[in-house]
Amino acid sequence: MDSITNRPIKTLKTGAKLIPFVLLICSAFLLFSNTFLSTWTYDDFKLIVNNPDIRSLDLFIKNAQPGRVGREVSLMIDYYLFGLNPTGFHVQNILWHAVNAILLMILVGRLGGSRFVAMVSSFLFLIHPVQVEVVANVSHRKDSIALLFIFLSMLSYLEIFKGKYKKTYSFALAVLFFIMAIMTKENALMLPVIFIVYEALFIADKDRFILKYKRGLLSLILCASILAAAYFFFFYELDRYALTLQGHLGRQNYFAPDVFRAHYMLTLKSWSFMVMKLLLPLQLAVEYTLSVPDSWLDFWLFLTFFLLLSFLVILIKYKKRSAILTFSLLWGCLFFLPTSNILPLSYYAADRYLYTPSVGFCIMTGLLFDYVKFKTQYIKYGSISLLMFMMVLLTWKQNAVWRSPESLWLHSYNVTPSSTYALNNMGIISIQKGEINKAMDFFHKSIETNPSSSTAQYNLGYLYEVAGDIEKSRQHYVNFIRLNDPDFQKEVEKVRKKLGQR
């Protein structure tokens, strides 16, 4: 009789453990439900609508349009189920995000965090507005899938120190998920460093796995550093590097010759800019145009140096007092490092760069609420509820920005009116709506802001040609040929022939 009466109690306990996970999944689908109304936007046309690789397994193997394997496999599933109906694709985007929030909750618990910290961290990660770019835009799901494999790899690695399974089995599983993460997004390369950080903070010397082989590890790091330096100095020519920086700075409307100074000043500025987007997620946009600081006394540079100093102070002060705080801080910094523009990228700032690093920020926020001594529990939970409510409102509003190309680029133009990409896309949208004069205005503004805008030069050449103003058309076509943009070589050849015929 006792065994019979005990069964419902055991079932109830098991069910109670699943309640937070169910809440996270339901919250994710409710919060991002307005994305089901969205059409294709941004990179969706290139990576989904016009991508033959996702149409079938045979075409995927042929790999006509090389891309990230993890994302393309997931898109193949969506295409098989929904064709080119964008609504169905959003189901998988939201699901990956919800599962990541669940895995974050599990990870915090495994790191020794309280249930309160785990709940706050996971829900904040789920609803933070900076995640919208990854969740609302189908083509950016690579970030959420990569984080999924990063979490699975990390959790598998933690099993090594539990002793439930053989260490080699758990390590092999961690390596497998690590490889899958790399195949989806390259920032997963920082995961082995995270393993080492975990061992250094949480595991006693005698029980360590990787750090048992310190000499071999140091030798490996030294060899890798020497090879990287040799490649940079001997194979990657300085002039070529300067030309790369010039192109990236041109995207920010900067054309002065001092590209090295400008790049690294702008890089430092972008770090504090991105941190502010985490702390105060307002005016989020798909394109950010950042001005190069005039001097090293610039406010954003001062803020970056202050943040770096704070990072060192927290690291030194809390290394032994709070392992989970140190771990979360290093998680955020290390996973941001590949996108920090130390090695130049096309974008100096992008919301999607924060998806994986934000895990560390969310854990630290949970720890902060747990650490602060509120006068009453009502004030504590009231403060958390207010924060969550504000984040939900901002996220719901930001979802609507990704409704269509027009809403996306209009918002981007309003946030950063000097963005060449926003101006060009507003011009293209105006052409589609038949507003030719308005389109010309946008393209002229684009050229005024950035004379190297190939898109604006070509489109103005075409629009003036259609309007019958041959002289202005020829002028813009010639400028387009002179720019010789590698992304528009077919168009360059067509314009050459056209001008030759005339």
C-alpha positions as CSV (number, residue, x, y, z in Angstrom):
1,M,0.0,0.0,0.0
2,D,2.8,2.4,0.8
3,S,4.4,1.9,-2.6
4,I,1.1,2.7,-4.3
5,T,0.6,5.9,-2.3
6,N,4.1,7.1,-3.0
7,R,3.9,6.9,-6.7
8,P,1.8,10.1,-7.3
9,I,4.1,12.1,-5.0
10,K,7.2,11.0,-7.0
11,T,5.4,11.9,-10.3
12,L,4.4,15.2,-8.9
13,K,8.0,16.0,-7.9
14,T,9.3,15.0,-11.4
15,G,6.6,17.1,-13.0
16,A,7.4,20.1,-10.8
17,K,11.0,20.1,-12.0
18,L,9.8,20.4,-15.6
19,I,7.6,23.5,-14.8
20,P,10.3,26.1,-15.4
21,F,11.3,24.4,-18.7
22,V,7.6,24.5,-19.9
23,L,7.3,28.1,-18.8
24,L,10.4,29.0,-20.8
25,I,9.1,27.4,-23.9
26,C,5.6,28.9,-23.6
27,S,7.1,32.3,-22.8
28,A,9.4,32.1,-25.9
29,F,6.5,31.3,-28.3
30,L,4.3,34.0,-26.7
31,L,6.9,36.7,-26.7
32,F,8.0,36.0,-30.3
33,S,4.6,35.2,-31.7
34,N,4.4,38.4,-33.7
35,T,7.4,37.2,-35.8
36,F,5.0,34.7,-37.5
37,L,3.7,37.7,-39.4
38,S,7.2,38.6,-40.8
39,T,8.2,38.2,-44.4
40,W,11.7,37.4,-45.7
41,T,14.2,40.1,-44.7
42,Y,17.9,41.0,-44.8
43,D,20.1,37.9,-45.7
44,D,17.0,35.6,-46.0
45,F,16.9,36.2,-49.8
46,K,20.5,35.1,-50.3
47,L,20.6,32.2,-47.8
48,I,17.1,30.8,-48.1
49,V,15.0,32.1,-51.0
50,N,17.8,31.9,-53.6
51,N,19.8,29.2,-52.0
52,P,19.6,25.9,-54.0
53,D,21.6,23.9,-51.3
54,I,18.5,23.7,-48.9
55,R,16.2,22.3,-51.6
56,S,17.3,18.7,-51.3
57,L,20.0,16.4,-50.0
58,D,21.6,16.1,-53.4
59,L,21.8,19.8,-53.9
60,F,23.2,20.2,-50.3
61,I,26.0,17.7,-51.2
62,K,26.8,19.6,-54.4
63,N,27.2,22.8,-52.2
64,A,26.6,25.3,-55.0
65,Q,26.4,28.1,-52.4
66,P,28.9,27.3,-49.6
67,G,27.6,28.2,-46.1
68,R,27.5,27.1,-42.5
69,V,26.6,23.4,-42.3
70,G,24.5,23.5,-39.1
71,R,22.3,26.3,-40.4
72,E,21.8,24.8,-43.9
73,V,20.8,21.4,-42.4
74,S,18.2,23.1,-40.2
75,L,16.9,25.2,-43.2
76,M,16.6,22.0,-45.3
77,I,14.2,20.6,-42.7
78,D,12.1,23.8,-42.8
79,Y,12.1,23.8,-46.6
80,Y,10.9,20.2,-46.6
81,L,8.1,21.0,-44.2
82,F,7.0,24.5,-45.2
83,G,8.4,25.2,-48.6
84,L,9.2,29.0,-48.8
85,N,6.5,30.0,-46.3
86,P,8.5,32.2,-43.8
87,T,6.0,31.6,-41.0
88,G,7.1,27.9,-40.6
89,F,10.7,28.8,-40.5
90,H,10.2,31.0,-37.4
91,V,9.0,28.0,-35.3
92,Q,12.4,26.5,-35.4
93,N,14.1,29.9,-34.6
94,I,12.0,30.3,-31.5
95,L,12.4,26.7,-30.4
96,W,16.2,26.9,-30.5
97,H,16.1,30.1,-28.5
98,A,13.9,28.5,-25.9
99,V,16.0,25.4,-25.6
100,N,19.1,27.6,-25.1
101,A,17.4,29.3,-22.2
102,I,16.6,25.9,-20.7
103,L,20.2,24.7,-21.1
104,L,21.4,28.0,-19.5
105,M,19.2,27.2,-16.5
106,I,20.8,23.7,-16.2
107,L,24.3,25.1,-16.7
108,V,23.9,27.6,-13.9
109,G,22.7,24.9,-11.6
110,R,25.7,22.7,-12.5
111,L,28.0,25.6,-11.8
112,G,26.6,25.9,-8.2
113,G,24.2,28.7,-8.8
114,S,21.0,28.8,-6.8
115,R,17.6,28.1,-8.3
116,F,16.8,31.8,-8.0
117,V,20.0,32.8,-10.0
118,A,19.2,30.1,-12.6
119,M,15.6,31.3,-13.1
120,V,16.6,35.0,-13.4
121,S,19.5,34.2,-15.8
122,S,17.5,32.0,-18.1
123,F,14.4,34.3,-18.3
124,L,16.5,37.4,-18.8
125,F,18.4,35.6,-21.6
126,L,15.1,34.6,-23.2
127,I,13.5,38.1,-23.2
128,H,16.5,40.5,-23.6
129,P,15.8,42.7,-26.7
130,V,19.4,42.3,-28.0
131,Q,18.4,38.7,-28.9
132,V,15.7,39.8,-31.4
133,E,18.1,39.9,-34.4
134,V,19.0,36.2,-34.0
135,V,15.5,35.0,-33.2
136,A,13.3,37.2,-35.5
137,N,15.6,36.9,-38.5
138,V,15.6,33.4,-39.9
139,S,19.1,33.6,-41.6
140,H,20.7,34.5,-38.2
141,R,19.7,31.2,-36.5
142,K,23.3,30.1,-36.9
143,D,24.0,31.9,-33.6
144,S,21.3,30.1,-31.7
145,I,22.2,26.7,-33.1
146,A,25.9,27.3,-32.4
147,L,25.1,28.2,-28.8
148,L,23.0,25.1,-28.4
149,F,26.0,22.9,-29.3
150,I,28.3,25.1,-27.1
151,F,25.9,24.4,-24.1
152,L,25.7,20.7,-24.9
153,S,29.5,20.5,-25.2
154,M,30.0,22.3,-21.9
155,L,27.5,20.2,-20.1
156,S,29.1,17.0,-21.5
157,Y,32.5,18.3,-20.3
158,L,31.1,18.8,-16.8
159,E,30.2,15.2,-16.6
160,I,33.9,14.3,-16.7
161,F,34.2,15.5,-13.1
162,K,31.0,13.8,-11.8
163,G,32.3,10.3,-12.3
164,K,29.0,8.8,-13.5
165,Y,30.4,7.8,-16.8
166,K,33.9,7.1,-18.2
167,K,35.9,10.3,-18.6
168,T,36.8,9.4,-22.2
169,Y,33.1,9.0,-23.1
170,S,32.1,12.4,-21.7
171,F,35.1,14.0,-23.3
172,A,34.4,12.5,-26.7
173,L,30.8,13.7,-26.5
174,A,32.1,17.2,-25.6
175,V,34.5,17.2,-28.5
176,L,31.7,16.0,-30.9
177,F,29.4,18.9,-29.9
178,F,32.3,21.3,-30.1
179,I,32.9,20.3,-33.7
180,M,29.2,20.7,-34.5
181,A,29.3,24.2,-32.9
182,I,32.3,25.2,-35.0
183,M,30.6,24.0,-38.2
184,T,27.8,26.4,-37.3
185,K,29.7,29.5,-36.1
186,E,33.4,30.1,-35.6
187,N,33.2,31.8,-32.2
188,A,32.8,28.3,-30.8
189,L,36.6,28.1,-31.1
190,M,36.8,29.8,-27.7
191,L,35.1,26.8,-26.0
192,P,38.3,24.9,-25.1
193,V,39.5,28.1,-23.3
194,I,36.2,28.0,-21.4
195,F,37.0,24.4,-20.4
196,I,40.3,25.5,-19.0
197,V,38.7,28.4,-17.2
198,Y,36.2,26.1,-15.6
199,E,38.9,23.7,-14.4
200,A,41.0,26.5,-13.0
201,L,38.1,27.9,-11.0
202,F,36.1,24.9,-9.9
203,I,38.3,21.8,-9.9
204,A,41.0,20.9,-7.5
205,D,44.5,20.3,-8.9
206,K,44.4,16.5,-8.4
207,D,41.1,16.1,-10.2
208,R,41.8,18.3,-13.3
209,F,41.5,16.8,-16.8
210,I,43.1,19.2,-19.3
211,L,45.2,21.2,-16.8
212,K,46.9,18.1,-15.7
213,Y,49.1,18.6,-18.8
214,K,50.2,22.1,-18.2
215,R,53.5,21.9,-19.9
216,G,52.0,20.4,-23.0
217,L,49.2,22.9,-23.0
218,L,51.7,25.8,-22.7
219,S,53.8,24.4,-25.5
220,L,50.7,24.1,-27.7
221,I,49.7,27.7,-27.0
222,L,53.2,28.9,-27.7
223,C,53.4,27.1,-31.0
224,A,50.0,28.4,-32.1
225,S,51.0,31.9,-31.2
226,I,54.2,31.7,-33.2
227,L,52.5,30.3,-36.2
228,A,49.8,33.0,-36.0
229,A,52.4,35.7,-35.8
230,A,54.4,34.2,-38.7
231,Y,51.3,34.0,-40.9
232,F,50.4,37.6,-40.1
233,F,53.9,39.1,-40.7
234,F,55.1,37.0,-43.6
235,F,52.0,35.9,-45.5
236,Y,49.4,38.6,-44.8
237,E,51.1,41.7,-46.3
238,L,50.8,45.0,-44.4
239,D,49.5,46.8,-47.5
240,R,46.8,44.2,-48.0
241,Y,45.9,44.5,-44.3
242,A,45.7,48.3,-44.7
243,L,43.4,47.8,-47.7
244,T,41.1,45.6,-45.7
245,L,40.9,48.1,-42.9
246,Q,40.2,50.8,-45.5
247,G,37.2,48.9,-46.8
248,H,35.8,48.3,-43.3
249,L,36.3,51.9,-42.3
250,G,34.6,53.0,-45.6
251,R,31.5,51.2,-44.3
252,Q,31.6,53.6,-41.4
253,N,32.1,56.6,-43.8
254,Y,35.7,57.1,-42.9
255,F,38.2,57.8,-45.7
256,A,41.3,59.4,-44.1
257,P,44.7,57.7,-44.7
258,D,45.5,56.8,-41.0
259,V,43.6,53.5,-41.2
260,F,45.5,51.7,-38.4
261,R,44.9,54.4,-35.8
262,A,41.3,54.8,-36.9
263,H,40.6,51.1,-36.8
264,Y,41.8,50.4,-33.3
265,M,40.2,53.6,-31.9
266,L,36.9,52.5,-33.5
267,T,37.4,49.0,-32.2
268,L,37.8,50.2,-28.6
269,K,34.8,52.5,-29.0
270,S,32.7,49.6,-30.3
271,W,33.4,47.5,-27.2
272,S,31.8,50.1,-24.8
273,F,29.0,50.7,-27.4
274,M,28.1,47.0,-27.4
275,V,28.2,46.8,-23.6
276,M,25.8,49.7,-23.5
277,K,23.4,47.8,-25.8
278,L,23.3,45.0,-23.2
279,L,22.8,47.4,-20.3
280,L,20.4,49.8,-22.1
281,P,18.9,48.0,-25.1
282,L,17.4,51.0,-26.9
283,Q,17.7,52.1,-30.5
284,L,18.7,48.6,-31.7
285,A,19.2,48.3,-35.4
286,V,20.5,46.0,-38.1
287,E,23.2,48.6,-39.1
288,Y,25.2,50.8,-36.8
289,T,27.4,53.5,-38.3
290,L,30.0,54.6,-35.7
291,S,32.1,57.7,-36.1
292,V,35.8,57.4,-35.5
293,P,36.9,59.2,-32.3
294,D,38.8,62.4,-32.8
295,S,41.2,61.8,-30.0
296,W,42.1,59.3,-27.2
297,L,40.1,61.5,-24.8
298,D,36.8,60.6,-26.5
299,F,34.0,59.6,-24.1
300,W,33.5,56.2,-25.6
301,L,37.2,55.4,-25.3
302,F,37.3,56.6,-21.7
303,L,34.3,54.3,-21.1
304,T,36.1,51.4,-22.7
305,F,39.2,51.9,-20.5
306,F,36.9,52.2,-17.4
307,L,35.2,48.9,-18.3
308,L,38.5,47.1,-18.9
309,L,39.8,48.4,-15.5
310,S,36.5,47.2,-13.8
311,F,37.0,43.8,-15.5
312,L,40.4,43.4,-14.0
313,V,39.3,44.6,-10.6
314,I,36.4,42.1,-10.5
315,L,38.6,39.3,-11.8
316,I,41.2,39.9,-9.1
317,K,38.8,40.5,-6.3
318,Y,36.3,37.8,-6.9
319,K,38.5,35.0,-8.4
320,K,38.5,33.1,-5.2
321,R,35.4,34.5,-3.5
322,S,32.9,33.7,-6.3
323,A,34.0,31.2,-9.0
324,I,30.6,31.4,-10.8
325,L,30.9,35.2,-11.1
326,T,34.4,35.0,-12.5
327,F,33.3,32.2,-14.9
328,S,30.4,34.2,-16.2
329,L,32.5,37.3,-16.7
330,L,35.1,35.4,-18.6
331,W,32.4,33.6,-20.6
332,G,31.1,37.0,-21.9
333,C,34.5,38.4,-22.7
334,L,36.0,35.3,-24.3
335,F,33.0,34.6,-26.6
336,F,32.9,38.3,-27.6
337,L,36.6,38.2,-28.5
338,P,36.2,36.7,-32.0
339,T,33.8,39.4,-33.0
340,S,35.6,42.2,-31.2
341,N,37.5,43.4,-34.4
342,I,40.9,42.7,-33.0
343,L,41.0,40.9,-36.3
344,P,39.0,43.1,-38.6
345,L,35.4,42.3,-39.5
346,S,33.0,44.0,-41.8
347,Y,30.8,45.2,-38.9
348,Y,32.2,47.0,-35.9
349,A,29.0,46.4,-34.0
350,A,26.0,44.1,-34.4
351,D,23.3,42.8,-32.0
352,R,23.9,39.2,-33.1
353,Y,27.5,39.4,-31.8
354,L,26.1,39.6,-28.3
355,Y,24.0,36.4,-28.4
356,T,26.5,34.0,-26.9
357,P,28.4,36.5,-24.8
358,S,25.1,37.7,-23.2
359,V,24.9,34.4,-21.4
360,G,27.7,35.7,-19.1
361,F,25.9,39.0,-18.6
362,C,22.6,37.3,-17.7
363,I,24.3,35.1,-15.1
364,M,26.0,38.1,-13.6
365,T,22.6,39.9,-13.4
366,G,21.1,37.0,-11.6
367,L,24.0,36.9,-9.2
368,L,23.6,40.7,-8.6
369,F,19.9,40.3,-7.6
370,D,20.8,37.4,-5.4
371,Y,23.7,39.4,-3.7
372,V,22.0,42.7,-3.1
373,K,20.2,42.9,0.3
374,F,16.8,44.3,-0.3
375,K,14.7,45.6,2.6
376,T,11.9,43.2,1.8
377,Q,11.2,40.3,-0.6
378,Y,8.5,42.4,-2.2
379,I,11.0,45.0,-3.3
380,K,13.4,42.3,-4.6
381,Y,10.8,40.5,-6.7
382,G,9.1,43.8,-7.6
383,S,12.4,45.1,-9.0
384,I,13.0,41.9,-11.0
385,S,9.4,41.9,-12.3
386,L,9.7,45.5,-13.4
387,L,13.0,44.8,-15.2
388,M,11.5,41.7,-17.0
389,F,8.3,43.7,-17.9
390,M,10.4,46.5,-19.5
391,M,12.5,43.9,-21.4
392,V,9.4,42.1,-22.7
393,L,7.9,45.4,-24.0
394,L,11.1,46.4,-25.8
395,T,11.5,42.9,-27.3
396,W,7.9,42.8,-28.6
397,K,8.4,46.2,-30.2
398,Q,11.8,45.2,-31.7
399,N,10.2,42.1,-33.2
400,A,7.9,44.3,-35.3
401,V,11.0,46.0,-36.8
402,W,11.8,42.7,-38.5
403,R,8.3,42.5,-40.0
404,S,9.4,43.4,-43.6
405,P,12.3,44.9,-45.5
406,E,10.6,48.2,-45.4
407,S,10.1,48.3,-41.7
408,L,13.6,47.0,-41.1
409,W,15.4,49.6,-43.2
410,L,13.1,52.5,-42.2
411,H,13.9,51.8,-38.6
412,S,17.6,51.4,-39.4
413,Y,17.5,54.7,-41.2
414,N,15.8,56.5,-38.3
415,V,18.4,55.1,-35.8
416,T,21.5,55.7,-38.0
417,P,20.6,58.1,-40.9
418,S,24.2,58.2,-42.0
419,S,24.2,54.4,-42.8
420,T,25.0,53.9,-46.4
421,Y,23.3,50.5,-46.4
422,A,20.1,51.9,-44.8
423,L,20.0,54.7,-47.4
424,N,20.6,52.3,-50.3
425,N,17.9,49.9,-49.1
426,M,15.4,52.8,-48.6
427,G,16.2,53.8,-52.2
428,I,15.5,50.3,-53.5
429,I,12.3,50.1,-51.5
430,S,11.2,53.4,-52.9
431,I,11.8,52.1,-56.5
432,Q,9.6,49.1,-55.7
433,K,6.9,51.4,-54.6
434,G,7.2,53.5,-57.7
435,E,8.5,56.6,-55.8
436,I,11.4,57.3,-58.2
437,N,12.2,60.9,-57.1
438,K,12.3,59.7,-53.5
439,A,14.6,56.9,-54.5
440,M,17.0,59.3,-56.2
441,D,17.1,61.4,-53.0
442,F,18.1,58.4,-50.9
443,F,20.8,57.4,-53.4
444,H,22.2,61.0,-53.6
445,K,22.3,61.1,-49.8
446,S,24.1,57.8,-49.8
447,I,26.8,59.2,-52.2
448,E,27.1,62.4,-50.2
449,T,27.7,60.3,-47.1
450,N,29.9,57.7,-48.8
451,P,31.2,58.4,-52.3
452,S,32.3,54.8,-52.6
453,S,28.8,53.5,-52.5
454,S,28.7,51.2,-55.6
455,T,25.0,50.4,-55.2
456,A,24.0,54.1,-55.2
457,Q,26.2,55.0,-58.2
458,Y,24.8,52.1,-60.3
459,N,21.1,52.7,-59.3
460,L,21.4,56.4,-60.1
461,G,23.0,55.6,-63.4
462,Y,20.1,53.3,-64.2
463,L,17.4,55.7,-63.0
464,Y,18.8,58.7,-65.0
465,E,19.1,56.4,-68.0
466,V,15.4,55.5,-67.8
467,A,14.5,59.2,-67.2
468,G,16.4,60.1,-70.4
469,D,19.1,62.2,-68.7
470,I,22.0,60.4,-70.6
471,E,24.8,62.7,-69.3
472,K,24.0,62.2,-65.6
473,S,23.5,58.5,-66.3
474,R,26.9,58.3,-67.9
475,Q,28.5,60.1,-65.0
476,H,27.2,57.7,-62.4
477,Y,28.0,54.7,-64.5
478,V,31.6,55.8,-64.9
479,N,31.9,56.3,-61.2
480,F,30.5,52.8,-60.7
481,I,33.1,51.3,-63.0
482,R,35.9,53.2,-61.3
483,L,34.9,51.8,-57.9
484,N,35.2,48.3,-59.5
485,D,33.4,46.7,-56.5
486,P,34.3,42.9,-56.5
487,D,30.7,42.1,-55.5
488,F,29.3,43.6,-58.7
489,Q,31.7,42.4,-61.4
490,K,28.9,41.2,-63.7
491,E,27.3,44.6,-63.5
492,V,30.6,46.3,-64.1
493,E,31.1,44.4,-67.3
494,K,27.5,45.1,-68.5
495,V,28.0,48.8,-67.9
496,R,31.4,48.8,-69.7
497,K,29.7,47.3,-72.8
498,K,26.8,49.7,-72.5
499,L,29.1,52.8,-72.4
500,G,31.3,51.3,-75.1
501,Q,28.2,50.9,-77.4
502,R,27.4,54.6,-76.8
